[in-house]
Structures are given as structure tokens and as C-alpha cells.
Amino acid sequence: METIYTDGTYLRNNPDWHVDDSAWKAGYVAGILERNGIAPATVAEIGCGAGEVIRGLATRLPPGTRFTGYDISPDAYALCSRKAGGELQFRFGDLLEDSEHFDLAMAIDVFEHVEDYFGFLRRLRGRATHKVFHIPLELSALMVARGRPLLEQRRSVGHLHHFCKETALASLEDTGYRVIDHCYTSGRTQLAGLGWKSRLLKWPREALYRVNPDAAARTLGGYSLLVLAE
């Protein structure tokens, strides 16, 4: 599946490389760092795509913080490299193959794409002191009942693995991480430009979330998990 990122397939399926929700994700990352009193001097992102998440984070952290985005896709590098400047740089390659150590490494919607995600997580653990993960939670009752959306996620965006909150956290713990903090995010209720199905489910999702966030994620879906770990 890795070839879809290097042969142009991913770009054809996702021509904007998800830039629309990048500032929203960067805001959540900044929030979880501030909530836990973490002020990294060096930040890396593995699988940075178009570079908008790390660029958005660069506007939210103190001046002098250094940011480095990595991506193995030539298409992604062509998009992100033009945004380099000041303390923000991009590298065409794999963070896991680099010898540099960072205060913080981000993997934003990444390891569900990786065939050997346990191996990926184990290797990433030593590359930085703290790690931030954003993990789509696609194992909801609604998604499993419908079936087809899971296959569509596999075809269009290359999701090989699907998680719920419990299996996502267990995967991190099984590969040696200590989870410091986590919270839900919901692009299906918080972002603009939703499709008609998401608009139809927005109120039920929000209503159930107010009563029981875990139940909302498990049944109606539309949520991701943001995790701070070391």
C-alpha cells in the first residue's frame, strides 16, 4: 500500500492533501501541549503531507521553536517544501531513518496507514521525548453496520487498520508508550463544509456526546482520538 503515496495515487484521490482541517488539528495539538505544560524546543512531524498541521502549530508555539516535517511522498514534499522558511523546514524522507532526536514528534492520522504499525510505533518511540498522535476512530457501530465506508476509507485514503478508543490506546501501551493525556476530536461536528450525511448526524452526535462521549464515539462515530504520550 505504501506505493499509493509515491506513485501519485494518493494525490489523485486527495488533491488538497487534507489542508482544510489542518489548522483545526494544529489547534488541538497546541491545546494538549499547553494543558500538560509541555513546551518543546524542537518539533518533528512524520507524514506531514502538505505541511499545514506543522505550519499551523508553528504559529501557536513560542518564537525560536524549530519545526521539521518529513514525508516519503514526492507529491507531498512538492506541496510542503514551498512553505519552508524561518524555523520551519521540510525533508523528503523518513523521520525513522534520521538520527536526529526531537522534543516532540507528531504522527497525525498516520499509523492507520502503516502495514506494520506495531513496528512503526516501536521505532518512533525513541525518536522524541514526547509524542502526539491523532487517530481516526472508525470502529463505530454505525460504520461497522454499514460496512462499505470502511472499504471506502481503505481505497481512497489507504487506511489499513481501524480503531476504537480502547484499541488505539492499547496499541500505544503495547508498544511501550505511557499515555499522558487524551481527548476526542470531531471533524464531523466541528468543521464547516460537511456532507449531507454528516449534517444529518451532527445533532445526534453532539447530543449523545454531551451525555456520554464514549458512547457517541462507539455508536455514531465521526470522532478521532488525540493522544499525548511519552
N, CA and C of each residue as an Amber inpcrd file, in Angstrom:
protein
   690
   0.8040000  -1.2130000   0.0000000   0.0000000   0.0000000   0.0000000
   0.8440000   1.2740000   0.0000000   2.1060000   1.1950000   0.4430000
   2.9390000   2.3930000   0.5250000   3.1160000   3.0450000  -0.8310000
   3.0070000   2.2810000  -1.9050000   3.2080000   2.8460000  -3.2370000
   2.1680000   3.8980000  -3.5840000   0.9890000   3.8910000  -2.9640000
  -0.0160000   4.8980000  -3.3090000   0.4600000   6.3000000  -2.9460000
   1.4160000   6.4180000  -2.0330000   1.9260000   7.7310000  -1.6420000
   3.0770000   8.1830000  -2.5320000   3.6670000   7.2570000  -3.2620000
   4.8300000   7.5960000  -4.0850000   4.5490000   7.5340000  -5.5850000
   3.4050000   6.9450000  -5.9800000   3.1250000   6.8220000  -7.4180000
   2.0460000   7.7730000  -7.9160000   1.6330000   8.7150000  -7.0730000
   0.6400000   9.7140000  -7.4740000  -0.7910000   9.3480000  -7.1680000
  -1.0560000   8.1160000  -6.7210000  -2.4300000   7.6770000  -6.4680000
  -3.0780000   8.4830000  -5.3510000  -2.3600000   8.6830000  -4.2510000
  -2.9380000   9.4010000  -3.1110000  -3.2720000  10.8380000  -3.4960000
  -2.4020000  11.4730000  -4.2450000  -2.6560000  12.8510000  -4.6700000
  -3.8780000  12.9280000  -5.5670000  -4.0500000  11.9460000  -6.4570000
  -5.2400000  11.9520000  -7.3170000  -6.5140000  11.7880000  -6.4930000
  -6.4690000  10.9560000  -5.4770000  -7.6500000  10.7440000  -4.6370000
  -7.8910000  11.8910000  -3.6620000  -6.8180000  12.5900000  -3.2960000
  -6.9080000  13.6510000  -2.2780000  -6.0750000  14.8550000  -2.7200000
  -6.5390000  15.5670000  -3.7410000  -5.7080000  16.6210000  -4.3440000
  -5.3320000  17.7570000  -3.4070000  -6.1250000  17.9970000  -2.3470000
  -5.7510000  19.0610000  -1.4070000  -4.9420000  18.5380000  -0.2290000
  -4.7400000  17.2290000  -0.1510000  -3.9680000  16.5540000   0.8990000
  -4.4550000  16.9990000   2.2810000  -5.7750000  17.1810000   2.4230000
  -6.4260000  17.4240000   3.7180000  -6.0110000  18.7380000   4.3710000
  -5.7430000  19.7430000   3.5700000  -5.3330000  21.0150000   4.1740000
  -6.4950000  21.6920000   4.9030000  -7.7380000  21.3770000   4.5380000
  -8.8800000  22.0880000   5.1070000  -9.0070000  21.9250000   6.6110000
  -8.6200000  20.7750000   7.1470000  -8.7750000  20.5720000   8.5860000
  -7.4530000  20.6890000   9.3460000  -6.4120000  21.1410000   8.6740000
  -5.0860000  21.1590000   9.2910000  -4.9710000  22.1870000  10.4130000
  -5.4990000  23.3790000  10.2250000  -5.4250000  24.4050000  11.2670000
  -6.2110000  23.9630000  12.4970000  -7.3230000  23.3020000  12.2750000
  -8.1480000  22.7660000  13.3670000  -7.3500000  21.7300000  14.1660000
  -6.6530000  20.8320000  13.4790000  -5.8240000  19.8310000  14.1640000
  -4.6740000  20.5010000  14.9150000  -4.0420000  21.4770000  14.2950000
  -2.9370000  22.1750000  14.9540000  -3.3980000  22.8350000  16.2420000
  -4.6050000  23.3670000  16.2440000  -5.1550000  23.9660000  17.4490000
  -5.3120000  22.9630000  18.5750000  -5.7640000  21.7670000  18.2380000
  -5.8940000  20.7150000  19.2510000  -4.5300000  20.2970000  19.7910000
  -3.5380000  20.1740000  18.8990000  -2.1950000  19.7930000  19.3500000
  -1.6440000  20.8490000  20.3100000  -1.7700000  22.1150000  19.9370000
  -1.2970000  23.1910000  20.8070000  -2.0040000  23.1510000  22.1550000
  -3.2940000  22.8410000  22.1330000  -4.0750000  22.7990000  23.3650000
  -3.6290000  21.7040000  24.3120000  -3.3720000  20.5090000  23.7940000
  -2.9820000  19.4010000  24.6790000  -1.5710000  19.6220000  25.2270000
  -0.7010000  20.2710000  24.4510000   0.6300000  20.6040000  24.9580000
   0.5300000  21.6370000  26.0820000  -0.2520000  22.6690000  25.8680000
  -0.3960000  23.7220000  26.8880000  -1.0300000  23.1600000  28.1500000
  -2.0350000  22.3000000  27.9780000  -2.7350000  21.7300000  29.1380000
  -1.8060000  20.9120000  30.0230000  -0.7660000  20.3370000  29.4180000
   0.1560000  19.4850000  30.1590000   1.5080000  20.1450000  30.4210000
   1.5920000  21.4450000  30.1440000   2.8000000  22.1920000  30.4680000
   4.0190000  21.7730000  29.6750000   3.8220000  21.3650000  28.4230000
   4.9260000  20.9050000  27.5860000   5.2570000  21.9860000  26.5570000
   6.4990000  22.4370000  26.5640000   6.9490000  23.4960000  25.6430000
   8.1750000  22.9950000  24.8950000   7.9970000  22.2470000  23.8130000
   9.1370000  21.6740000  23.1010000   9.9530000  22.7390000  22.3870000
  11.2680000  22.5280000  22.3580000  12.1420000  23.4120000  21.5840000
  12.2970000  22.9240000  20.1580000  12.1140000  21.6010000  19.9470000
  12.2020000  21.0260000  18.6070000  11.0080000  20.1210000  18.3790000
  10.3880000  20.2550000  17.1990000   9.1790000  19.5140000  16.8530000
   9.3610000  18.8830000  15.4860000   9.0050000  17.6200000  15.3630000
   9.0240000  16.9440000  14.0710000   7.6410000  16.3700000  13.7960000
   7.2960000  16.2620000  12.5290000   6.0640000  15.5810000  12.1290000
   6.4060000  14.5300000  11.0870000   6.0110000  13.2940000  11.3410000
   6.2150000  12.2190000  10.3860000   4.9550000  12.0860000   9.5340000
   5.1330000  12.0240000   8.2190000   3.9750000  12.0060000   7.3240000
   3.2650000  13.3430000   7.3310000   4.0200000  14.4200000   7.0960000
   3.4700000  15.7690000   7.2540000   2.5680000  16.2020000   6.1110000
   2.5250000  15.4370000   5.0190000   1.6320000  15.7860000   3.9220000
   1.9350000  17.1470000   3.3360000   0.9030000  17.9730000   3.2250000
   1.0720000  19.3060000   2.6540000   1.7220000  20.2790000   3.6190000
   1.9750000  19.8400000   4.8490000   2.7240000  20.6690000   5.7980000
   1.9150000  21.6660000   6.5890000   0.5860000  21.6050000   6.4610000
  -0.2180000  22.6380000   7.0990000  -0.4090000  22.4310000   8.5920000
  -0.3670000  21.1890000   9.0800000  -0.5160000  20.9910000  10.5240000
   0.7030000  21.5490000  11.2570000   1.8930000  21.1730000  10.8050000
   3.0930000  21.6540000  11.4920000   3.2710000  23.1580000  11.2840000
   2.8710000  23.6590000  10.1460000   2.9490000  25.1120000   9.9450000
   1.9560000  25.8250000  10.8580000   0.7650000  25.2390000  11.0210000
  -0.2090000  25.8270000  11.9300000   0.2720000  25.8030000  13.3640000
   0.9510000  24.7170000  13.7560000   1.4830000  24.6410000  15.1120000
   2.5900000  25.6720000  15.3090000   3.3600000  25.9270000  14.2570000
   4.4550000  26.8930000  14.3510000   3.9510000  28.2960000  14.6760000
   2.7170000  28.6030000  14.3170000   2.1570000  29.9190000  14.6380000
   1.6350000  29.9820000  16.0700000   1.5580000  28.8270000  16.7310000
   0.9740000  28.7600000  18.0720000   2.0050000  28.5300000  19.1830000
   3.2130000  28.1340000  18.8280000   4.2570000  27.9030000  19.8260000
   5.2420000  29.0760000  19.8320000   6.0280000  29.2200000  20.9050000
   6.8830000  30.4040000  21.0500000   7.9140000  30.5390000  19.9360000
   8.3010000  31.7750000  19.6190000   9.3850000  32.0060000  18.6560000
  10.6520000  31.2840000  19.1090000  11.3980000  30.7960000  18.1410000
  12.6160000  30.0630000  18.4370000  12.4400000  28.5590000  18.4310000
  11.1990000  28.0950000  18.4930000  10.9260000  26.6560000  18.3720000
  11.2480000  26.2260000  16.9490000  11.9480000  25.0940000  16.7980000
  12.3000000  24.5890000  15.4710000  11.3510000  23.4700000  15.0520000
  10.9200000  23.5260000  13.7970000   9.9410000  22.5810000  13.2730000
  10.4960000  21.8950000  12.0230000  10.3380000  20.5660000  11.9510000
  10.7980000  19.7970000  10.7980000   9.7180000  18.8130000  10.3970000
   9.2540000  18.9330000   9.1660000   8.2620000  17.9970000   8.6430000
   8.9200000  17.0040000   7.7030000   8.5100000  15.7350000   7.8200000
   9.0380000  14.6550000   6.9800000   7.9110000  14.0180000   6.1870000
   8.1980000  13.6800000   4.9380000   7.2540000  12.8680000   4.1680000
   8.0030000  12.0930000   3.0960000   7.5520000  10.8520000   2.8680000
   8.1880000   9.9860000   1.8750000   7.5760000  10.1520000   0.4910000
   6.4800000  10.9140000   0.3960000   5.8160000  11.1010000  -0.8970000
   6.4050000  12.2910000  -1.6350000   6.8550000  12.1020000  -2.8730000
   7.3470000  13.2560000  -3.6430000   6.2520000  14.2890000  -3.8820000
   5.0010000  13.8280000  -3.9990000   3.8970000  14.7680000  -4.1980000
   3.6940000  15.6250000  -2.9530000   3.7120000  14.9880000  -1.7790000
   3.5550000  15.7430000  -0.5330000   4.7200000  16.7110000  -0.3520000
   5.9390000  16.2540000  -0.6470000   7.0990000  17.1270000  -0.4750000
   7.0230000  18.3310000  -1.4110000   6.5050000  18.1240000  -2.6070000
   6.3530000  19.2500000  -3.5360000   5.3830000  20.2870000  -2.9780000
   4.3760000  19.8250000  -2.2420000   3.4040000  20.7420000  -1.6490000
   3.9620000  21.4560000  -0.4240000   4.6550000  20.7070000   0.4480000
   5.0700000  21.3020000   1.7220000   6.3730000  22.0900000   1.6150000
   7.2810000  21.6820000   0.7410000   8.6160000  22.2880000   0.7280000
   8.5760000  23.7700000   0.3830000   7.5930000  24.1780000  -0.3820000
   7.4930000  25.5990000  -0.7450000   7.0880000  26.4700000   0.4430000
   6.6590000  25.8340000   1.5370000   6.2250000  26.5740000   2.7250000
   7.3330000  26.7230000   3.7580000   8.5110000  26.2000000   3.4600000
   9.6270000  26.2800000   4.4050000  10.0890000  27.7230000   4.5620000
  10.6180000  28.0130000   5.7370000  11.1460000  29.3510000   5.9910000
  11.2910000  29.5920000   7.4700000  12.2630000  30.3670000   7.8540000
  12.4970000  30.6520000   9.2580000  12.8580000  29.3900000  10.0200000
  12.0970000  29.0810000  11.0570000  12.3550000  27.8950000  11.8880000
  11.6150000  26.6600000  11.3830000  10.9630000  26.7620000  10.2140000
  10.2000000  25.6390000   9.6560000  10.9170000  25.0840000   8.4310000
  11.2440000  23.7930000   8.4640000  11.8660000  23.1410000   7.3200000
  11.1660000  21.8140000   7.0350000  11.3810000  21.3190000   5.8260000
  10.7950000  20.0420000   5.4150000  11.8740000  19.1690000   4.8020000
  11.7530000  17.8610000   5.0290000  12.7110000  16.9010000   4.4960000
  11.9740000  15.8130000   3.7360000  12.4870000  15.5130000   2.5570000
  11.9480000  14.4280000   1.7510000  12.5870000  13.1370000   2.2390000
  11.8640000  12.4050000   3.0630000  12.4250000  11.1950000   3.6410000
  11.6250000  10.7540000   4.8490000  12.1800000   9.8010000   5.5610000
  11.5000000   9.1530000   6.6780000  12.1580000   9.5730000   7.9900000
  11.3830000  10.1350000   8.8800000  11.9000000  10.5040000  10.1960000
  12.5660000   9.3170000  10.8930000  12.0410000   8.1180000  10.6840000
  12.5790000   6.9440000  11.3580000  13.9750000   6.5850000  10.8700000
  14.3630000   7.1050000   9.7150000  15.7030000   6.8540000   9.1810000
  16.6800000   7.9630000   9.5240000  16.2000000   9.0120000  10.1800000
  17.0450000  10.1420000  10.5460000  17.6060000   9.9120000  11.9460000
  18.7950000  10.4100000  12.2040000  19.4310000  10.2150000  13.5080000
  19.0680000  11.3000000  14.5100000  18.4130000  12.3580000  14.0530000
  18.1240000  13.4770000  14.9560000  17.0500000  13.0950000  15.9710000
  17.1980000  13.5800000  17.1890000  16.2170000  13.3690000  18.2430000
  15.4870000  14.6830000  18.5000000  14.1710000  14.5950000  18.7310000
  13.3400000  15.7870000  18.9000000  12.6720000  15.7840000  20.2740000
  12.2730000  16.9610000  20.7110000  11.4940000  17.0540000  21.9460000
  10.0820000  16.5070000  21.7460000   9.5390000  16.7470000  20.5600000
   8.1790000  16.3060000  20.2600000   8.1220000  15.7670000  18.8380000
   7.4780000  14.6130000  18.6690000   7.1920000  14.0800000  17.3380000
   5.6840000  13.9280000  17.1970000   5.1530000  14.3470000  16.0610000
   3.7260000  14.2220000  15.7870000   3.4990000  13.1740000  14.6960000
   2.4800000  12.3620000  14.8970000   2.0080000  11.4360000  13.8710000
   0.5050000  11.6690000  13.7560000   0.1230000  12.5400000  12.8560000
  -1.2570000  12.9910000  12.7440000  -1.9530000  12.2040000  11.6320000
  -2.8380000  11.2970000  12.0380000  -3.5460000  10.4280000  11.0830000
  -2.5430000   9.6540000  10.2330000  -1.6480000   8.9330000  10.8930000
  -0.5530000   8.2660000  10.1810000  -0.5530000   6.7590000  10.3480000
  -0.5290000   6.2380000  11.5780000  -0.1800000   4.8230000  11.7090000
  -1.2780000   3.8710000  11.2620000  -2.4950000   4.3720000  11.0250000
  -3.5230000   3.5070000  10.4170000  -3.1940000   3.1730000   8.9650000
  -2.2470000   3.9070000   8.3780000  -1.8100000   3.6660000   7.0040000
  -0.6740000   2.6480000   6.9100000  -0.0430000   2.3440000   8.0270000
   1.2120000   1.5870000   8.0190000   0.9330000   0.1000000   8.2190000
   1.4410000  -0.7210000   7.2870000   1.1690000  -2.1590000   7.3530000
   1.6200000  -2.7480000   8.6860000   2.8680000  -2.5180000   9.0640000
   3.3860000  -2.9990000  10.3480000   3.3490000  -1.8410000  11.3250000
   2.1610000  -1.5300000  11.8310000   2.0730000  -0.3380000  12.6620000
   2.6750000  -0.5490000  14.0430000   2.7450000  -1.7820000  14.5270000
   3.4330000  -2.0170000  15.7900000   4.9330000  -1.7190000  15.6480000
   5.5210000  -2.1930000  14.5620000   6.9290000  -1.8920000  14.3130000
   7.1630000  -0.4040000  14.1570000   6.2720000   0.2710000  13.4630000
   6.3540000   1.7220000  13.2830000   6.3310000   2.4310000  14.6350000
   5.3860000   2.0500000  15.4860000   5.2500000   2.7130000  16.7790000
   6.4780000   2.4670000  17.6580000   7.0000000   1.2600000  17.6300000
   8.1900000   0.9690000  18.4400000   9.3870000   1.8020000  17.9850000
   9.5450000   1.9520000  16.6820000  10.6760000   2.7280000  16.1660000
  10.4960000   4.2150000  16.4490000   9.2770000   4.6930000  16.3690000
   9.0280000   6.1160000  16.5900000   9.2540000   6.5130000  18.0480000
   9.0400000   5.5880000  18.9570000   9.0980000   5.9050000  20.3800000
  10.4260000   6.5390000  20.7740000  11.5190000   6.0730000  20.2010000
  12.8270000   6.5920000  20.5740000  13.2550000   7.8400000  19.8230000
  12.4350000   8.3200000  18.9080000  12.8360000   9.4650000  18.0950000
  12.5540000  10.8100000  18.7650000  11.7500000  10.7900000  19.8450000
  11.4040000  12.0400000  20.5120000  11.0400000  11.7630000  21.9630000
  11.1290000  12.8000000  22.7810000  10.7800000  12.6630000  24.1950000
   9.2730000  12.4990000  24.3630000   8.5200000  13.3750000  23.7410000
   7.0540000  13.2940000  23.7700000   6.5290000  13.0530000  22.3560000
   5.3740000  12.4130000  22.2910000   4.7280000  12.1410000  21.0140000
   3.2680000  12.5670000  21.0760000   2.7690000  13.0820000  19.9610000
   1.3420000  13.3810000  19.8260000   0.8010000  12.5920000  18.6350000
  -0.2710000  11.8570000  18.8750000  -0.9400000  11.0770000  17.8330000
  -2.3610000  11.6000000  17.6450000  -2.7970000  11.6260000  16.4000000
  -4.2090000  11.8610000  16.0910000  -4.6660000  10.6370000  15.3150000
  -5.6660000   9.9320000  15.8660000  -6.0250000   8.6050000  15.3650000
  -7.5160000   8.5700000  15.0190000  -7.8890000   8.3530000  13.7630000
  -9.3030000   8.2080000  13.4160000  -9.9110000   6.9950000  14.1220000
 -11.1030000   7.1770000  14.6780000 -11.7950000   6.0820000  15.3680000
 -12.9220000   5.5870000  14.4620000 -12.5940000   4.6500000  13.6090000
 -13.5450000   4.2010000  12.5850000 -14.3410000   2.9680000  12.9970000
 -13.9940000   2.3540000  14.1180000 -14.7310000   1.1730000  14.5650000
 -15.9100000   1.5880000  15.4460000 -16.8650000   2.2600000  14.8240000
 -18.1250000   2.5850000  15.4950000 -19.1910000   1.6000000  15.0250000
 -20.2540000   1.4870000  15.8050000 -21.3420000   0.5750000  15.4350000
 -21.9250000   0.9540000  14.0750000 -22.0600000   2.2460000  13.8270000
 -22.6360000   2.7010000  12.5600000 -21.7380000   2.3420000  11.3850000
 -20.4500000   2.5510000  11.5080000 -19.5180000   2.2430000  10.4190000
 -19.4560000   0.7460000  10.1550000 -19.4150000  -0.0480000  11.2120000
 -19.3370000  -1.4960000  11.0320000 -20.6270000  -2.0220000  10.4280000
 -21.7710000  -1.4940000  10.8550000 -23.0550000  -1.9380000  10.3190000
 -23.1780000  -1.6280000   8.8320000 -22.6530000  -0.4750000   8.4340000
 -22.7400000  -0.0960000   7.0160000 -21.7050000  -0.8300000   6.1760000
 -20.5310000  -1.0670000   6.7310000 -19.5080000  -1.8540000   6.0410000
 -18.7970000  -1.1310000   4.9340000 -19.5130000  -0.6310000   3.9940000
 -18.9170000  -0.0160000   2.8070000 -17.9930000   1.1600000   3.1310000
 -18.3440000   2.0390000   4.1050000 -17.4320000   3.1630000   4.3990000
 -16.0350000   2.7230000   4.8160000 -15.9140000   1.5890000   5.5000000
 -14.5940000   1.1140000   5.8850000 -13.7700000   0.7490000   4.6540000
 -14.4110000   0.1130000   3.6940000 -13.7130000  -0.2240000   2.4500000
 -13.3820000   1.0260000   1.6480000 -14.2670000   2.0270000   1.7070000
 -14.0030000   3.2720000   1.0020000 -12.8030000   3.9990000   1.6120000
 -12.6850000   3.9730000   2.9400000 -11.5260000   4.5690000   3.5900000
 -10.2420000   3.8480000   3.1770000 -10.3380000   2.5580000   3.0060000
  -9.1740000   1.7810000   2.5630000  -8.7720000   2.1710000   1.1480000
  -9.7610000   2.3530000   0.2790000  -9.4740000   2.6500000  -1.1220000
  -9.0120000   4.0870000  -1.3230000  -9.7080000   5.0310000  -0.6880000
  -9.4570000   6.4390000  -1.0090000  -8.3070000   7.0510000  -0.2350000
  -8.1470000   6.6550000   1.0360000  -7.0910000   7.2700000   1.8520000
  -6.1250000   6.2530000   2.4450000  -6.2600000   4.9780000   2.0870000
  -5.2490000   3.9970000   2.4550000  -5.2550000   3.5610000   3.9020000
  -6.4240000   3.5820000   4.5590000  -6.4940000   3.1140000   5.9400000
  -6.5130000   1.5860000   5.9590000  -5.4280000   1.0030000   6.4460000
  -5.3110000  -0.4530000   6.5190000  -5.8350000  -1.0070000   7.8350000
  -5.8730000  -0.1630000   8.8730000  -6.2750000  -0.5890000  10.2090000
  -7.3390000   0.3700000  10.7290000  -8.2550000  -0.1580000  11.4950000
  -9.3540000   0.6420000  12.0280000  -9.3900000   0.4770000  13.5450000
  -9.6480000   1.5840000  14.2340000  -9.5250000   1.5990000  15.6860000
 -10.7720000   2.1490000  16.3570000 -10.9670000   1.7290000  17.6080000
 -11.8100000   2.4290000  18.5540000 -10.8780000   3.0090000  19.6160000
 -11.4170000   3.7930000  20.5240000 -10.5630000   4.4170000  21.5450000
  -9.7470000   3.3780000  22.3010000 -10.4030000   2.2890000  22.6910000
  -9.7440000   1.2940000  23.5250000  -8.6070000   0.5980000  22.7890000
  -8.8130000   0.2270000  21.5300000  -7.7490000  -0.4700000  20.8040000
  -6.6230000   0.4880000  20.4180000  -6.9500000   1.7610000  20.1850000
  -5.9060000   2.7450000  19.8830000  -4.9770000   2.9200000  21.0800000
  -5.5640000   3.1090000  22.2610000  -4.7500000   3.2900000  23.4610000
  -3.9840000   2.0080000  23.7940000  -4.6280000   0.8520000  23.6210000
  -3.9520000  -0.4160000  23.8990000  -2.7600000  -0.6200000  22.9710000
  -2.8860000  -0.2120000  21.7040000  -1.7850000  -0.3540000  20.7510000
  -0.5830000   0.4710000  21.1880000  -0.8310000   1.6830000  21.6800000
   0.2680000   2.5170000  22.1610000   0.9040000   1.9060000  23.4080000
   0.0840000   1.4510000  24.3250000   0.6320000   0.8550000  25.5450000
   1.3860000  -0.4430000  25.2380000   0.8760000  -1.2380000  24.2920000
   1.5380000  -2.4970000  23.9380000   2.9020000  -2.2750000  23.2920000
   3.1040000  -1.0970000  22.7140000   4.3860000  -0.8070000  22.0620000
   5.2860000   0.0760000  22.9190000   4.9660000   0.1750000  24.2160000
   5.8820000   0.7960000  25.1690000   5.6310000   2.2410000  25.5310000
   4.5360000   2.8160000  25.0650000   4.2500000   4.2120000  25.3850000
   3.5310000   4.3400000  26.7260000   3.7670000   5.4620000  27.3820000
   2.9520000   5.8410000  28.5330000   2.0660000   6.9960000  28.1080000
   0.7710000   6.7690000  28.1450000  -0.1820000   7.7980000  27.7390000
  -0.3130000   8.8220000  28.8610000  -0.0940000  10.0850000  28.5220000
  -0.1640000  11.1740000  29.4930000  -1.5570000  11.7980000  29.4960000
  -2.1250000  11.9860000  28.3080000  -3.4190000  12.6710000  28.1940000
  -4.0390000  12.2700000  26.8590000  -5.3430000  12.3360000  26.7900000
  -6.0220000  12.0960000  25.5130000  -7.3830000  12.7820000  25.5270000
  -7.8870000  13.0480000  24.3460000  -9.2140000  13.6500000  24.2250000
  -9.7690000  13.3280000  22.8420000 -11.0880000  13.4370000  22.7270000
 -11.7290000  13.2480000  21.4410000 -11.6500000  14.5310000  20.6090000
 -11.6210000  14.3710000  19.2990000 -11.8680000  15.4660000  18.3640000
 -12.9750000  15.0030000  17.4270000 -13.6870000  15.9470000  16.8420000
 -14.7930000  15.5600000  15.9630000 -14.9010000  16.4930000  14.7670000
 -14.2280000  16.1200000  13.6970000 -14.3490000  16.8830000  12.4660000
 -15.7440000  16.8280000  11.8880000 -16.4850000  15.7630000  12.1950000
 -17.8310000  15.5970000  11.6510000 -18.8640000  16.4860000  12.3390000
 -18.4850000  17.1480000  13.4220000 -19.4020000  18.0940000  14.0540000
 -18.8140000  19.4970000  14.1450000 -17.4930000  19.6300000  14.0760000
 -16.8580000  20.9160000  14.3440000 -16.3930000  21.6670000  13.0980000
 -16.2410000  20.9630000  11.9930000 -15.7250000  21.6070000  10.7870000
 -16.8470000  22.0690000   9.8730000 -16.5430000  23.0620000   9.0510000
 -17.5020000  23.5360000   8.0540000 -17.4520000  22.6320000   6.8160000
 -18.3980000  22.8140000   5.9270000 -18.3940000  22.0940000   4.6630000
 -18.7220000  20.6230000   4.7850000 -19.5670000  20.2540000   5.7610000
 -19.9200000  18.8510000   5.9430000 -20.8530000  18.3780000   4.8410000
 -20.7290000  17.0950000   4.4740000 -21.6600000  16.4890000   3.5330000
 -23.0200000  16.2920000   4.1710000 -24.0090000  15.9330000   3.3700000
 -25.3750000  15.8570000   3.9010000 -25.5260000  14.7690000   4.9660000
 -24.8130000  13.6810000   4.8360000 -24.9020000  12.6230000   5.8530000
 -24.3460000  13.0980000   7.1840000 -23.2330000  13.8070000   7.1410000
 -22.6520000  14.3340000   8.3820000 -23.5480000  15.4050000   8.9840000
 -24.1660000  16.2420000   8.1430000 -25.0870000  17.2580000   8.6690000
 -26.2840000  16.5990000   9.3390000 -26.7710000  15.4970000   8.7490000
 -27.9100000  14.7820000   9.3130000 -27.5810000  14.2060000  10.6850000
 -26.3420000  13.7380000  10.8520000 -25.9350000  13.0980000  12.1080000
 -25.3290000  14.0640000  13.1150000 -25.1420000  15.3120000  12.7210000
 -24.4440000  16.2480000  13.6080000 -25.1590000  16.4210000  14.9360000
 -26.4650000  16.6780000  14.9070000 -27.1860000  16.9000000  16.1670000
 -27.1970000  15.6500000  17.0310000 -27.5360000  14.4480000  16.4990000
 -27.4730000  13.2530000  17.3580000 -26.0840000  13.0140000  17.9450000
 -25.0520000  13.2450000  17.1720000 -23.6970000  13.0570000  17.6910000
 -23.4270000  14.0190000  18.8380000 -23.7520000  15.2760000  18.6430000
 -23.4860000  16.2680000  19.6820000 -24.3140000  15.9980000  20.9320000
 -25.5760000  15.6130000  20.7510000 -26.4560000  15.3560000  21.8900000
 -25.9520000  14.1710000  22.7110000 -25.6010000  13.0750000  22.0280000
 -25.1090000  11.9010000  22.7480000 -23.7550000  12.1780000  23.3790000
 -22.9220000  12.9550000  22.7080000 -21.5990000  13.2740000  23.2460000
 -21.7130000  14.0270000  24.5620000 -22.6880000  14.9320000  24.6610000
 -22.8620000  15.6870000  25.9020000 -23.2190000  14.7680000  27.0700000
 -23.9230000  13.6850000  26.7820000 -24.3340000  12.7400000  27.8190000
 -23.2410000  11.7190000  28.1070000 -22.6410000  11.1670000  27.0220000
 -21.6520000  10.0950000  27.1700000 -20.7150000  10.1140000  25.9640000
 -19.5630000  10.7710000  26.0700000 -18.6510000  10.8700000  24.9210000
 -18.2330000   9.5210000  24.3680000 -17.9330000   8.5550000  25.2450000
 -17.5080000   7.2440000  24.7700000 -18.6130000   6.5670000  23.9620000
 -19.8410000   6.6760000  24.4170000 -20.9600000   6.0700000  23.6940000
 -21.1540000   6.7170000  22.3220000 -20.9670000   8.0360000  22.2540000
 -21.1040000   8.7300000  20.9720000 -20.0660000   8.2260000  19.9730000
 -18.8170000   8.0800000  20.4350000 -17.7580000   7.6090000  19.5460000
 -17.9780000   6.1660000  19.1290000 -18.4480000   5.3180000  20.0630000
 -18.6180000   3.8990000  19.7700000 -19.8120000   3.6130000  18.8700000
 -20.8660000   4.3990000  18.9870000 -22.0920000   4.0870000  18.2450000
 -22.2260000   4.8810000  16.9510000 -22.1720000   6.2050000  17.0240000
 -22.4110000   7.0450000  15.8490000 -21.1340000   7.4110000  15.1030000
 -19.9890000   7.2860000  15.7560000 -18.7260000   7.5690000  15.0790000
 -18.5640000   9.0370000  14.7370000 -17.5930000   9.3070000  13.8530000
 -17.2890000  10.6830000  13.4790000 -16.2580000  11.3320000  14.3820000
 -15.5920000  10.5280000  15.2130000 -14.6310000  11.0560000  16.1730000
 -13.2310000  10.5020000  15.9040000 -12.2440000  11.2530000  16.3670000
 -10.8400000  10.8050000  16.3810000 -10.3310000  10.9720000  17.7950000
  -9.1510000  10.4130000  18.0430000  -8.5450000  10.4830000  19.3680000
  -7.2070000  11.1900000  19.2720000  -7.0440000  12.2350000  20.0650000
  -5.7670000  12.9360000  20.1810000  -5.0840000  12.4360000  21.4390000
  -3.8390000  11.9810000  21.3030000  -3.1220000  11.3590000  22.4120000
  -1.7570000  12.0090000  22.5860000  -1.4540000  12.3580000  23.8330000
  -0.1160000  12.8060000  24.2120000   0.5320000  11.6670000  24.9840000
   1.7270000  11.2580000  24.5590000   2.3850000  10.1110000  25.1900000
   3.8730000  10.3520000  25.2950000   4.5080000   9.5030000  26.1000000
   5.9670000   9.5370000  26.1690000   6.4940000   8.1030000  26.1810000
